[in-house]
């Protein structure tokens, strides 16, 4: 009985998810998936990289907002006076850069304690 409930729950949630994606694509929304790499940041959290999905057109500033929300410890580093280098596909970038699907954004601290 429990397996049936789990299957029905999965079926309903899958249908809802498919409906949302269908609505988004028919309404002209598109999504941008960006890989974020955290270089030399093992002491702040335990992941080296993660993916973010943003609504297109996606600006680097939107990604920075999402990163700050997910990792508050980085807020001061990527705030008004950043203390890290932010690269988009290997190129130093400003917050107004438009991100494309598949872009890689690297966060590199400008200094690290020893």
N, CA, C and O atoms as a GROMACS GRO file, in nm:
protein
  456
    1UNK      N    1   0.082  -0.120   0.000
    1UNK     CA    2   0.000   0.000   0.000
    1UNK      C    3   0.087   0.127   0.000
    1UNK      O    4   0.057   0.224  -0.070
    2UNK      N    5   0.194   0.125   0.080
    2UNK     CA    6   0.281   0.241   0.086
    2UNK      C    7   0.354   0.262  -0.046
    2UNK      O    8   0.376   0.376  -0.088
    3UNK      N    9   0.392   0.153  -0.112
    3UNK     CA   10   0.460   0.165  -0.242
    3UNK      C   11   0.366   0.229  -0.343
    3UNK      O   12   0.410   0.309  -0.426
    4UNK      N   13   0.240   0.195  -0.337
    4UNK     CA   14   0.142   0.255  -0.429
    4UNK      C   15   0.128   0.405  -0.404
    4UNK      O   16   0.122   0.484  -0.498
    5UNK      N   17   0.124   0.443  -0.276
    5UNK     CA   18   0.115   0.586  -0.242
    5UNK      C   19   0.236   0.662  -0.293
    5UNK      O   20   0.224   0.771  -0.349
    6UNK      N   21   0.355   0.604  -0.272
    6UNK     CA   22   0.477   0.668  -0.320
    6UNK      C   23   0.475   0.682  -0.472
    6UNK      O   24   0.516   0.785  -0.526
    7UNK      N   25   0.429   0.579  -0.541
    7UNK     CA   26   0.421   0.586  -0.686
    7UNK      C   27   0.323   0.694  -0.730
    7UNK      O   28   0.353   0.772  -0.820
    8UNK      N   29   0.206   0.700  -0.667
    8UNK     CA   30   0.107   0.801  -0.703
    8UNK      C   31   0.159   0.942  -0.673
    8UNK      O   32   0.136   1.035  -0.750
    9UNK      N   33   0.229   0.958  -0.560
    9UNK     CA   34   0.287   1.088  -0.526
    9UNK      C   35   0.390   1.128  -0.633
    9UNK      O   36   0.391   1.243  -0.678
   10UNK      N   37   0.476   1.034  -0.672
   10UNK     CA   38   0.576   1.059  -0.775
   10UNK      C   39   0.508   1.097  -0.906
   10UNK      O   40   0.551   1.190  -0.974
   11UNK      N   41   0.401   1.025  -0.942
   11UNK     CA   42   0.330   1.051  -1.066
   11UNK      C   43   0.269   1.191  -1.067
   11UNK      O   44   0.280   1.264  -1.166
   12UNK      N   45   0.206   1.229  -0.957
   12UNK     CA   46   0.144   1.362  -0.949
   12UNK      C   47   0.250   1.471  -0.955
   12UNK      O   48   0.236   1.568  -1.030
   13UNK      N   49   0.358   1.456  -0.875
   13UNK     CA   50   0.462   1.558  -0.874
   13UNK      C   51   0.534   1.566  -1.009
   13UNK      O   52   0.574   1.675  -1.051
   14UNK      N   53   0.552   1.453  -1.076
   14UNK     CA   54   0.612   1.455  -1.209
   14UNK      C   55   0.524   1.531  -1.307
   14UNK      O   56   0.573   1.608  -1.390
   15UNK      N   57   0.393   1.508  -1.298
   15UNK     CA   58   0.300   1.579  -1.385
   15UNK      C   59   0.301   1.728  -1.360
   15UNK      O   60   0.295   1.807  -1.454
   16UNK      N   61   0.308   1.768  -1.234
   16UNK     CA   62   0.314   1.910  -1.200
   16UNK      C   63   0.442   1.971  -1.253
   16UNK      O   64   0.441   2.079  -1.312
   17UNK      N   65   0.555   1.901  -1.233
   17UNK     CA   66   0.683   1.951  -1.283
   17UNK      C   67   0.683   1.965  -1.434
   17UNK      O   68   0.732   2.065  -1.487
   18UNK      N   69   0.629   1.866  -1.504
   18UNK     CA   70   0.622   1.872  -1.649
   18UNK      C   71   0.534   1.988  -1.694
   18UNK      O   72   0.563   2.055  -1.793
   19UNK      N   73   0.425   2.010  -1.622
   19UNK     CA   74   0.336   2.121  -1.655
   19UNK      C   75   0.403   2.255  -1.638
   19UNK      O   76   0.385   2.345  -1.720
   20UNK      N   77   0.480   2.269  -1.532
   20UNK     CA   78   0.552   2.394  -1.509
   20UNK      C   79   0.653   2.419  -1.620
   20UNK      O   80   0.662   2.530  -1.672
   21UNK      N   81   0.728   2.316  -1.658
   21UNK     CA   82   0.826   2.331  -1.766
   21UNK      C   83   0.758   2.363  -1.898
   21UNK      O   84   0.807   2.445  -1.975
   22UNK      N   85   0.645   2.298  -1.925
   22UNK     CA   86   0.572   2.324  -2.049
   22UNK      C   87   0.520   2.466  -2.051
   22UNK      O   88   0.528   2.534  -2.153
   23UNK      N   89   0.466   2.513  -1.938
   23UNK     CA   90   0.417   2.650  -1.929
   23UNK      C   91   0.530   2.749  -1.950
   23UNK      O   92   0.517   2.847  -2.024
   24UNK      N   93   0.644   2.723  -1.883
   24UNK     CA   94   0.757   2.815  -1.894
   24UNK      C   95   0.806   2.824  -2.038
   24UNK      O   96   0.836   2.934  -2.086
   25UNK      N   97   0.815   2.712  -2.107
   25UNK     CA   98   0.864   2.716  -2.244
   25UNK      C   99   0.762   2.778  -2.339
   25UNK      O  100   0.801   2.847  -2.433
   26UNK      N  101   0.634   2.756  -2.316
   26UNK     CA  102   0.533   2.815  -2.404
   26UNK      C  103   0.513   2.964  -2.376
   26UNK      O  104   0.469   3.038  -2.464
   27UNK      N  105   0.546   3.008  -2.255
   27UNK     CA  106   0.531   3.149  -2.220
   27UNK      C  107   0.654   3.231  -2.261
   27UNK      O  108   0.658   3.352  -2.237
   28UNK      N  109   0.752   3.167  -2.321
   28UNK     CA  110   0.869   3.239  -2.367
   28UNK      C  111   0.982   3.245  -2.265
   28UNK      O  112   1.082   3.313  -2.288
   29UNK      N  113   0.966   3.175  -2.152
   29UNK     CA  114   1.072   3.172  -2.053
   29UNK      C  115   1.176   3.068  -2.095
   29UNK      O  116   1.142   2.962  -2.146
   30UNK      N  117   1.299   3.100  -2.073
   30UNK     CA  118   1.403   3.000  -2.093
   30UNK      C  119   1.496   3.005  -1.972
   30UNK      O  120   1.505   3.107  -1.903
   31UNK      N  121   1.562   2.895  -1.947
   31UNK     CA  122   1.646   2.883  -1.831
   31UNK      C  123   1.792   2.873  -1.873
   31UNK      O  124   1.824   2.822  -1.980
   32UNK      N  125   1.879   2.921  -1.787
   32UNK     CA  126   2.022   2.918  -1.810
   32UNK      C  127   2.084   2.841  -1.693
   32UNK      O  128   2.064   2.876  -1.577
   33UNK      N  129   2.158   2.735  -1.726
   33UNK     CA  130   2.226   2.657  -1.623
   33UNK      C  131   2.374   2.696  -1.625
   33UNK      O  132   2.441   2.688  -1.728
   34UNK      N  133   2.424   2.737  -1.508
   34UNK     CA  134   2.559   2.789  -1.495
   34UNK      C  135   2.634   2.707  -1.390
   34UNK      O  136   2.580   2.677  -1.283
   35UNK      N  137   2.757   2.672  -1.421
   35UNK     CA  138   2.842   2.602  -1.325
   35UNK      C  139   2.924   2.705  -1.248
   35UNK      O  140   2.988   2.791  -1.308
   36UNK      N  141   2.922   2.695  -1.116
   36UNK     CA  142   2.999   2.783  -1.030
   36UNK      C  143   3.109   2.701  -0.963
   36UNK      O  144   3.082   2.598  -0.902
   37UNK      N  145   3.233   2.748  -0.976
   37UNK     CA  146   3.348   2.680  -0.917
   37UNK      C  147   3.404   2.769  -0.807
   37UNK      O  148   3.435   2.886  -0.830
   38UNK      N  149   3.418   2.712  -0.687
   38UNK     CA  150   3.472   2.784  -0.572
   38UNK      C  151   3.617   2.741  -0.554
   38UNK      O  152   3.645   2.632  -0.504
   39UNK      N  153   3.708   2.825  -0.595
   39UNK     CA  154   3.851   2.795  -0.585
   39UNK      C  155   3.904   2.837  -0.449
   39UNK      O  156   3.876   2.948  -0.403
   40UNK      N  157   3.981   2.750  -0.384
   40UNK     CA  158   4.047   2.779  -0.256
   40UNK      C  159   3.950   2.820  -0.147
   40UNK      O  160   3.983   2.904  -0.063
   41UNK      N  161   3.829   2.762  -0.145
   41UNK     CA  162   3.729   2.802  -0.046
   41UNK      C  163   3.683   2.687   0.042
   41UNK      O  164   3.571   2.690   0.094
   42UNK      N  165   3.765   2.586   0.058
   42UNK     CA  166   3.727   2.468   0.136
   42UNK      C  167   3.695   2.503   0.281
   42UNK      O  168   3.617   2.432   0.346
   43UNK      N  169   3.753   2.608   0.333
   43UNK     CA  170   3.727   2.641   0.474
   43UNK      C  171   3.590   2.708   0.494
   43UNK      O  172   3.542   2.716   0.607
   44UNK      N  173   3.527   2.754   0.388
   44UNK     CA  174   3.396   2.818   0.401
   44UNK      C  175   3.280   2.720   0.387
   44UNK      O  176   3.180   2.734   0.457
   45UNK      N  177   3.292   2.623   0.299
   45UNK     CA  178   3.190   2.519   0.284
   45UNK      C  179   3.252   2.401   0.212
   45UNK      O  180   3.362   2.411   0.157
   46UNK      N  181   3.181   2.290   0.212
   46UNK     CA  182   3.241   2.164   0.167
   46UNK      C  183   3.207   2.125   0.023
   46UNK      O  184   3.190   2.006  -0.006
   47UNK      N  185   3.198   2.220  -0.064
   47UNK     CA  186   3.178   2.187  -0.205
   47UNK      C  187   3.273   2.271  -0.290
   47UNK      O  188   3.300   2.388  -0.259
   48UNK      N  189   3.323   2.211  -0.395
   48UNK     CA  190   3.412   2.283  -0.485
   48UNK      C  191   3.337   2.348  -0.600
   48UNK      O  192   3.383   2.446  -0.658
   49UNK      N  193   3.221   2.291  -0.632
   49UNK     CA  194   3.142   2.344  -0.744
   49UNK      C  195   2.996   2.309  -0.726
   49UNK      O  196   2.961   2.215  -0.654
   50UNK      N  197   2.912   2.385  -0.791
   50UNK     CA  198   2.768   2.358  -0.792
   50UNK      C  199   2.706   2.428  -0.912
   50UNK      O  200   2.769   2.512  -0.976
   51UNK      N  201   2.582   2.392  -0.940
   51UNK     CA  202   2.512   2.448  -1.055
   51UNK      C  203   2.397   2.536  -1.007
   51UNK      O  204   2.332   2.507  -0.907
   52UNK      N  205   2.376   2.643  -1.079
   52UNK     CA  206   2.263   2.732  -1.054
   52UNK      C  207   2.182   2.743  -1.182
   52UNK      O  208   2.238   2.746  -1.291
   53UNK      N  209   2.051   2.748  -1.168
   53UNK     CA  210   1.961   2.765  -1.282
   53UNK      C  211   1.895   2.901  -1.266
   53UNK      O  212   1.831   2.930  -1.166
   54UNK      N  213   1.912   2.984  -1.368
   54UNK     CA  214   1.860   3.120  -1.368
   54UNK      C  215   1.765   3.141  -1.485
   54UNK      O  216   1.774   3.072  -1.586
   55UNK      N  217   1.676   3.235  -1.470
   55UNK     CA  218   1.586   3.269  -1.580
   55UNK      C  219   1.659   3.358  -1.679
   55UNK      O  220   1.730   3.451  -1.640
   56UNK      N  221   1.642   3.329  -1.806
   56UNK     CA  222   1.707   3.406  -1.912
   56UNK      C  223   1.625   3.532  -1.943
   56UNK      O  224   1.502   3.524  -1.940
   57UNK      N  225   1.686   3.643  -1.970
   57UNK     CA  226   1.829   3.669  -1.973
   57UNK      C  227   1.884   3.674  -1.831
   57UNK      O  228   1.825   3.735  -1.743
   58UNK      N  229   1.998   3.611  -1.812
   58UNK     CA  230   2.060   3.602  -1.680
   58UNK      C  231   2.184   3.689  -1.674
   58UNK      O  232   2.273   3.680  -1.758
   59UNK      N  233   2.189   3.773  -1.574
   59UNK     CA  234   2.306   3.857  -1.553
   59UNK      C  235   2.390   3.798  -1.440
   59UNK      O  236   2.339   3.728  -1.353
   60UNK      N  237   2.518   3.826  -1.443
   60UNK     CA  238   2.607   3.782  -1.337
   60UNK      C  239   2.559   3.834  -1.203
   60UNK      O  240   2.571   3.764  -1.102
   61UNK      N  241   2.504   3.953  -1.199
   61UNK     CA  242   2.454   4.010  -1.073
   61UNK      C  243   2.344   3.923  -1.012
   61UNK      O  244   2.335   3.911  -0.890
   62UNK      N  245   2.260   3.862  -1.096
   62UNK     CA  246   2.155   3.772  -1.046
   62UNK      C  247   2.217   3.648  -0.983
   62UNK      O  248   2.173   3.602  -0.878
   63UNK      N  249   2.320   3.596  -1.048
   63UNK     CA  250   2.389   3.480  -0.992
   63UNK      C  251   2.454   3.516  -0.860
   63UNK      O  252   2.448   3.438  -0.764
   64UNK      N  253   2.516   3.633  -0.852
   64UNK     CA  254   2.581   3.675  -0.728
   64UNK      C  255   2.480   3.684  -0.614
   64UNK      O  256   2.510   3.647  -0.501
   65UNK      N  257   2.361   3.733  -0.644
   65UNK     CA  258   2.254   3.739  -0.543
   65UNK      C  259   2.218   3.599  -0.495
   65UNK      O  260   2.203   3.577  -0.375
   66UNK      N  261   2.203   3.505  -0.588
   66UNK     CA  262   2.169   3.367  -0.551
   66UNK      C  263   2.280   3.302  -0.468
   66UNK      O  264   2.252   3.230  -0.372
   67UNK      N  265   2.405   3.328  -0.504
   67UNK     CA  266   2.519   3.273  -0.429
   67UNK      C  267   2.521   3.331  -0.288
   67UNK      O  268   2.544   3.258  -0.192
   68UNK      N  269   2.497   3.461  -0.274
   68UNK     CA  270   2.493   3.524  -0.142
   68UNK      C  271   2.385   3.464  -0.054
   68UNK      O  272   2.405   3.443   0.066
   69UNK      N  273   2.268   3.437  -0.115
   69UNK     CA  274   2.158   3.379  -0.038
   69UNK      C  275   2.190   3.237   0.007
   69UNK      O  276   2.157   3.198   0.119
   70UNK      N  277   2.252   3.161  -0.080
   70UNK     CA  278   2.283   3.022  -0.048
   70UNK      C  279   2.403   3.009   0.045
   70UNK      O  280   2.407   2.919   0.129
   71UNK      N  281   2.500   3.099   0.032
   71UNK     CA  282   2.622   3.095   0.111
   71UNK      C  283   2.646   3.233   0.173
   71UNK      O  284   2.729   3.309   0.122
   72UNK      N  285   2.576   3.267   0.281
   72UNK     CA  286   2.589   3.400   0.342
   72UNK      C  287   2.732   3.436   0.381
   72UNK      O  288   2.766   3.554   0.387
   73UNK      N  289   2.816   3.337   0.407
   73UNK     CA  290   2.954   3.365   0.445
   73UNK      C  291   3.030   3.437   0.334
   73UNK      O  292   3.131   3.502   0.360
   74UNK      N  293   2.983   3.426   0.210
   74UNK     CA  294   3.049   3.491   0.096
   74UNK      C  295   2.998   3.633   0.070
   74UNK      O  296   3.052   3.703  -0.015
   75UNK      N  297   2.895   3.675   0.142
   75UNK     CA  298   2.833   3.806   0.116
   75UNK      C  299   2.932   3.920   0.118
   75UNK      O  300   2.932   4.005   0.028
   76UNK      N  301   3.018   3.924   0.219
   76UNK     CA  302   3.112   4.035   0.227
   76UNK      C  303   3.219   4.026   0.118
   76UNK      O  304   3.275   4.128   0.078
   77UNK      N  305   3.247   3.906   0.069
   77UNK     CA  306   3.349   3.889  -0.034
   77UNK      C  307   3.301   3.932  -0.172
   77UNK      O  308   3.381   3.973  -0.256
   78UNK      N  309   3.170   3.922  -0.197
   78UNK     CA  310   3.119   3.957  -0.330
   78UNK      C  311   3.023   4.075  -0.324
   78UNK      O  312   2.940   4.093  -0.413
   79UNK      N  313   3.034   4.153  -0.219
   79UNK     CA  314   2.948   4.270  -0.201
   79UNK      C  315   2.994   4.389  -0.284
   79UNK      O  316   3.044   4.373  -0.395
   80UNK      N  317   2.974   4.508  -0.227
   80UNK     CA  318   3.009   4.632  -0.297
   80UNK      C  319   3.158   4.647  -0.322
   80UNK      O  320   3.200   4.706  -0.422
   81UNK      N  321   3.239   4.593  -0.231
   81UNK     CA  322   3.385   4.599  -0.244
   81UNK      C  323   3.438   4.456  -0.244
   81UNK      O  324   3.485   4.407  -0.142
   82UNK      N  325   3.430   4.390  -0.358
   82UNK     CA  326   3.464   4.247  -0.364
   82UNK      C  327   3.610   4.219  -0.329
   82UNK      O  328   3.701   4.294  -0.365
   83UNK      N  329   3.630   4.109  -0.257
   83UNK     CA  330   3.765   4.065  -0.223
   83UNK      C  331   3.794   3.932  -0.293
   83UNK      O  332   3.871   3.850  -0.243
   84UNK      N  333   3.733   3.914  -0.406
   84UNK     CA  334   3.761   3.796  -0.486
   84UNK      C  335   3.751   3.830  -0.634
   84UNK      O  336   3.682   3.923  -0.674
   85UNK      N  337   3.821   3.752  -0.711
   85UNK     CA  338   3.817   3.765  -0.856
   85UNK      C  339   3.704   3.676  -0.908
   85UNK      O  340   3.694   3.560  -0.869
   86UNK      N  341   3.620   3.731  -0.994
   86UNK     CA  342   3.509   3.655  -1.051
   86UNK      C  343   3.531   3.646  -1.202
   86UNK      O  344   3.534   3.747  -1.273
   87UNK      N  345   3.547   3.524  -1.248
   87UNK     CA  346   3.572   3.498  -1.390
   87UNK      C  347   3.451   3.430  -1.453
   87UNK      O  348   3.392   3.340  -1.393
   88UNK      N  349   3.416   3.473  -1.573
   88UNK     CA  350   3.314   3.403  -1.652
   88UNK      C  351   3.386   3.345  -1.772
   88UNK      O  352   3.438   3.417  -1.857
   89UNK      N  353   3.388   3.213  -1.778
   89UNK     CA  354   3.461   3.141  -1.883
   89UNK      C  355   3.606   3.187  -1.893
   89UNK      O  356   3.661   3.201  -2.002
   90UNK      N  357   3.669   3.209  -1.775
   90UNK     CA  358   3.810   3.244  -1.770
   90UNK      C  359   3.842   3.391  -1.788
   90UNK      O  360   3.959   3.429  -1.790
   91UNK      N  361   3.739   3.475  -1.802
   91UNK     CA  362   3.760   3.618  -1.825
   91UNK      C  363   3.707   3.697  -1.706
   91UNK      O  364   3.592   3.678  -1.667
   92UNK      N  365   3.788   3.787  -1.646
   92UNK     CA  366   3.738   3.872  -1.538
   92UNK      C  367   3.615   3.949  -1.585
   92UNK      O  368   3.615   4.007  -1.693
   93UNK      N  369   3.510   3.950  -1.501
   93UNK     CA  370   3.381   4.004  -1.547
   93UNK      C  371   3.317   4.096  -1.445
   93UNK      O  372   3.343   4.086  -1.324
   94UNK      N  373   3.234   4.185  -1.495
   94UNK     CA  374   3.156   4.278  -1.414
   94UNK      C  375   3.015   4.222  -1.395
   94UNK      O  376   2.972   4.136  -1.471
   95UNK      N  377   2.942   4.272  -1.293
   95UNK     CA  378   2.807   4.220  -1.265
   95UNK      C  379   2.706   4.233  -1.379
   95UNK      O  380   2.606   4.162  -1.379
   96UNK      N  381   2.730   4.322  -1.475
   96UNK     CA  382   2.632   4.341  -1.583
   96UNK      C  383   2.653   4.245  -1.701
   96UNK      O  384   2.586   4.259  -1.804
   97UNK      N  385   2.745   4.150  -1.689
   97UNK     CA  386   2.770   4.053  -1.796
   97UNK      C  387   2.652   3.957  -1.806
   97UNK      O  388   2.599   3.911  -1.704
   98UNK      N  389   2.610   3.928  -1.928
   98UNK     CA  390   2.502   3.832  -1.951
   98UNK      C  391   2.558   3.691  -1.955
   98UNK      O  392   2.657   3.664  -2.024
   99UNK      N  393   2.495   3.602  -1.880
   99UNK     CA  394   2.538   3.462  -1.875
   99UNK      C  395   2.460   3.380  -1.977
   99UNK      O  396   2.342   3.406  -2.003
  100UNK      N  397   2.527   3.282  -2.034
  100UNK     CA  398   2.464   3.191  -2.129
  100UNK      C  399   2.462   3.051  -2.070
  100UNK      O  400   2.538   3.019  -1.979
  101UNK      N  401   2.374   2.968  -2.123
  101UNK     CA  402   2.364   2.830  -2.078
  101UNK      C  403   2.499   2.761  -2.095
  101UNK      O  404   2.558   2.766  -2.203
  102UNK      N  405   2.547   2.696  -1.989
  102UNK     CA  406   2.672   2.624  -1.995
  102UNK      C  407   2.794   2.705  -1.953
  102UNK      O  408   2.904   2.651  -1.951
  103UNK      N  409   2.776   2.832  -1.921
  103UNK     CA  410   2.889   2.914  -1.877
  103UNK      C  411   2.945   2.862  -1.745
  103UNK      O  412   2.874   2.798  -1.666
  104UNK      N  413   3.073   2.889  -1.722
  104UNK     CA  414   3.137   2.855  -1.595
  104UNK      C  415   3.182   2.984  -1.529
  104UNK      O  416   3.248   3.068  -1.590
  105UNK      N  417   3.146   2.999  -1.403
  105UNK     CA  418   3.182   3.116  -1.324
  105UNK      C  419   3.274   3.069  -1.212
  105UNK      O  420   3.237   2.984  -1.131
  106UNK      N  421   3.394   3.126  -1.207
  106UNK     CA  422   3.492   3.092  -1.104
  106UNK      C  423   3.502   3.203  -1.001
  106UNK      O  424   3.510   3.321  -1.036
  107UNK      N  425   3.500   3.165  -0.875
  107UNK     CA  426   3.521   3.257  -0.764
  107UNK      C  427   3.659   3.227  -0.706
  107UNK      O  428   3.684   3.115  -0.662
  108UNK      N  429   3.747   3.326  -0.707
  108UNK     CA  430   3.884   3.308  -0.659
  108UNK      C  431   3.914   3.417  -0.557
  108UNK      O  432   3.917   3.535  -0.594
  109UNK      N  433   3.936   3.382  -0.430
  109UNK     CA  434   3.967   3.485  -0.330
  109UNK      C  435   4.098   3.554  -0.365
  109UNK      O  436   4.193   3.490  -0.411
  110UNK      N  437   4.104   3.685  -0.344
  110UNK     CA  438   4.226   3.761  -0.375
  110UNK      C  439   4.334   3.738  -0.271
  110UNK      O  440   4.452   3.760  -0.298
  111UNK      N  441   4.295   3.694  -0.152
  111UNK     CA  442   4.393   3.663  -0.049
  111UNK      C  443   4.338   3.549   0.035
  111UNK      O  444   4.217   3.529   0.044
  112UNK      N  445   4.428   3.476   0.097
  112UNK     CA  446   4.388   3.366   0.183
  112UNK      C  447   4.487   3.360   0.297
  112UNK      O  448   4.608   3.368   0.277
  113UNK      N  449   4.434   3.345   0.416
  113UNK     CA  450   4.520   3.343   0.534
  113UNK      C  451   4.610   3.222   0.539
  113UNK      O  452   4.584   3.122   0.471
  114UNK      N  453   4.714   3.227   0.617
  114UNK     CA  454   4.808   3.116   0.624
  114UNK      C  455   4.845   3.082   0.764
  114UNK      O  456   4.923   2.990   0.786
   0.00000   0.00000   0.00000
